[in-house]
Amino acid sequence: MPPSVHQILLKHWGFSAFRPLQEEIIRSVLDGKDTLALLPTGGGKSLCFQVPALAREGVCLVVSPLIALMKDQVDNLKKRGIPAAALHSGMHPDEIRIILDNCRFGNTKLLYVSPERLTTATMIESLRRMNINLLAVDEAHCISQWGYDFRPPYLQIAEIREMIPATPVLALTATATPKVVMDIQKRLAFKTENVFQKSFERKNLTYMVLKEEDKMKRLLNILSKVKGPGIVYVRNRRHTKEIAEYLQKNKISADFYHAGLDPKTRDKRQSSWIREESRIIVSTNAFGMGIDKPNVRVVVHLDLPDSMEAYFQEAGRGGRDEKRAYAVLLYENADVHDARHNLKLSYPELNTIRDVYQALGNYFQLPVGMGKDSQFDFDLSAFADQYNFPPVIVFNCLKFLEREGFVMMTEGLRQPSKVFIKARKEELYRFQVENEPFDHFIKTMLRSYSGILSDFVTFNETELARRCNITTEKVISNLKYLSKLQILDYLPQSDKPRVIYIQERLNTSDLTISPENYRDRLKDAGGRLESMIGYAESTGKCRSQELLSYFGESNTKRCGKCDACIERNKISLNEMEFDNILNMIKPLLKERNRTLDEIVNAAGSVNKEKVLRAIQWLVDNDKIRVDRERKYTWK
């Protein structure tokens, strides 16, 4: 490994050494090899492409599905003195042009791109002229139809590879089954298979599943015993507020978070929790992505997640500091029914999806054949009321249309106001001479915002008004007028959710959603949910082993700390003794029913008391069935 890479790590991140596997992954990439990195949540995936990006001439192209995450990473890189930028659907054309020009002629080192943006004509033309030193594909499981968050636009990444054949690809994910691991490499056209996988085992994280009717009482009990910051996940937005208030009434510092809150409130509550001004955050799954808080001591799920992948990722936010932490799933029988019902709701009938798509185009007054890359502020409740759709159906239809690559729905993001003076210096000077009332206004902007002649700069209308000694309304009026005259581009601040058209609006008859694809997606999602239900309902197998087995890790040891292990520890047998007895009696009981004496005799010289304890445990945990004649059989 070249010493410059360690210098980069120390200079920009202040670390003197890499985490396990990071260095090997970076070496593989710098050797020009296509690489798939499987690192658990919090395992430091970003450094695996950010460091090699700085070690080579050119730009690292990063494909990422989440706009909020892209913005966070770009902001963090800039704070470290690393020039980075992000492109996503719905940006102003001039903003896109400036960013792409900076990648070609400037010093930009990392360019984050949404998969929908990747194959636009402008992007493709720029890529042909850009020096791409690495193609990094974040959340790479999104490219696999077997993955839990498949996104068709990801399939287009392989086409980009044809334009940059000498550039290696680095695919990164925290959650992938063996089937998905193979599919990622195939879909990204890996020249040879090359996987670096850190074990998903989290020895400091204790998994617990507790069947509990009075969840709130048990939640209080857990949070009283386990000190330190925590996350409580629920499915319903309304419940986040109710549970946070319940915790507050019981003297536990808590707040709530979900995507329906305005961006300013979300940012404030997230920051407050990170600074530990509030101890517990009660949230939907909208919370946690990209948040680096290492000392989370407990993560509690009060509802069943949709998949083992989602659960593993959310539970994995606990104990990233390698100190003891707990991941607790509380469930009851009704939760299983609710989870299956919610799955059906998230796959509305195809005709309903088409009806929502048709209504959406009418709502925005968008003609058929128009609107690609157009973005519209969107009030889901108002839309649902106007067209008499249940809001949950609208949400799930839009999510399905997003997965199919027709539209994209963003949660409200805080987008500060931006301005860019696009007129050339000579034009601008002439305009100021000929339009004296605007001269002071333009001069104030030039003095206040360095770089405004070459790039979009963020600003505050009220602050500019104070500097110009005019009203905020007058500032906005001036900016809109100058924008109309093509002197500048003005992007007012926005914090509303938006719908962005990835493709032009189609006739409903041309909205091609294959019934076969629909059925396959529903079947795959159903299979993932049943695995999650099976995990919750099982009692005999170590929780850590069960999770690791799902992700393809076998020959692992019991954790000895989860609810299943604690129960098994009560029989006072060590693991080797229990496994020996199990290996003797399991084949016998699979063959035919046996009496208790027959089983004990078959165990030979093994201590009779230990055999009886093992049998009792297997009966209690539903592995062995006893019939009316008191004969035992393997269930």
C-alpha positions, 0 to 999 in steps of 0.5 A: 500500500503506497504511503500516500494513502496513509498520509491521506487518511491522516491528513483528512480524517485524522486516523493513523490506521485503517479499520479491518478490510478497508486497506485490502479493499483500497489496495484492490481498487488501486490495483485496478480490480473490480471489487465488491465490499460487504461491510456491516453498518458502521464499518467505514464503507465510504473511506473505501472509495474516498481515500483512493479517489484522492490518491489518483488523478481524476474524479471518483464517480459515486452512484447513490440512491439517497439525495439526503445522504449524498448532501450529507457526505458532500458537506462532510467532505467539504468540511475536510477540505475535499472538493466534492459535489452532488448531482440529482434529479430536479437540479437547475440546468446551470447548476448541473453544467457548472458542476460537470465543468468543475469535474472536467476542468477544476479540482473536484475529486468526488461526484455523487450522482443519483442512478436516475441522473446517470444516463441523461444525455448531458451526463453521458456526454460529460462522462466521455470527456471526464477522467474517471478514476473510480466508479463507486456504487453505494447501496449496491444491493439496489442493483439486484432484483433479489435484493430487498431494495431493488431499483431498476435505474441501477441496472443502467450502471453497466452501460456507463462501464462501457464508456470507461472500460479501464476504470475499476468499479467498487460496489459497497453494501452492508446487507446482501445474501449470497444470492445477491452477492453473485447477482451484484457482480454479474449486473455490474459486469465484473471482469472476475469475481472479487469479494471482500466480506467482513463477518456480519458478526457483532460480538458486542451486540446482544440480540433479544426477541421478546414475545410481549403483550404489554410492550410499553411496560417492557419498553420502560423496563428495558430503557430503565435497565440499559443506560445511554442513548437509544433508538425505538423504531415503530412503523406508524408516524402517529405512534412515534409521537405517542410513545415519545410522550409516554416515555417523557411522562415516565421520566425518560428523555425522549423525542420523535422523528419521521419523514412527515416533519418539516426538515428544520424540525427533523434536523433539530431533533436529530442534532439534539439526540446526537448531542444527547440533549434527548436520550431516546429518539422514537422513529420510523425507519426514516431515521438513522441512514448516514448518522454516525453515532457510535455510542447507541446502547440500545435499539428497540423495534416495537413492530416487525421490520419488513425483512431481515436485511432491514432489521440487521441494518437498523439493529446494527446502529447499536454499539458501533463503538464496540462496547456492549449494546442491545438490539431488542425486538418486541412482538406479539401474535397480532404483529405477524398479522399486521406485517402481512397486511402491510405487505399487501398494502405496499403492493397496490393493484396494478390498475390502482397504480395506473390511476394514481399515475394518471391523477398525478399528471393531471394534478401537476397539469403536465402534458403527456410526453413532457416533464422529464426531470421536472420537479413539483412541490407535493402535498400528499394529503391534499392530492389524496383528498382531491382524488379520493385516494387513501393516503397510504395507497398514494404513498405505496403507489408512488413508492412502486412507481419510484422503484420502477423508475418512472417518478421519484418522491423526495422527503422534504429536504432543507434546500437553502436559497442559491444564486449564480450571476450567469451574465459575463462580466462585460454584460453585467457591467453594461447592465449596471451602467444602464440600470442604475437602480440595480447597481448597488444591489448587484455590487452588494451581492458581488461583495458579499458572496465570493464565487457568485460569478462562477458557481451557485452560492447559498445565501439568505434573502433577509440578510441580503436585504439588511446589507442593501437596506431594503425589504426582504420582499424587495430582494426577492422581487429584484432577484426574480426580475434579474432572473427573468432577464437572464442576468442571474439564476435564482433558486428560492429556498425550499423544504417541501417534499417533491415529486420528480419525473424521471421519464416524461409523462406517459399515457397510462396505456404506455405505463409498462409494469409487467404483471410477471415482474409485479408478481415476482417482486411481491413473492420476493418481498413475501419471502423476506417478510416470512424469514423475518417472522420466522426469526421472531417466532423461533426460540431454539436457535441463537439469534446471532447464528440465525442472522449470520446464517441468513447472510450466508455465514455458517459454522458460527458459534452461539453468542451465549447472551441472546434470549435463546442462548440464555434459555439453553444455558439453563439446562447446564450443558456446555455447547459440545455436550448439547450438540453430542446429545442432539446428534445422537437423538435427532436421527432416531426421532426423524426415523420413527417415534421413540419412548423416553427409555429408548432415547436414553438407552440409545445415548449409551454412556452419556449421563442420563440426567444430561440427556433428560435435560436436553430432551426437555429443552427440545420439547419446550422449544418446540423441536420435539413433539410428544404424542398421547402415548408419550412417544417422542418424534422430531418436529 
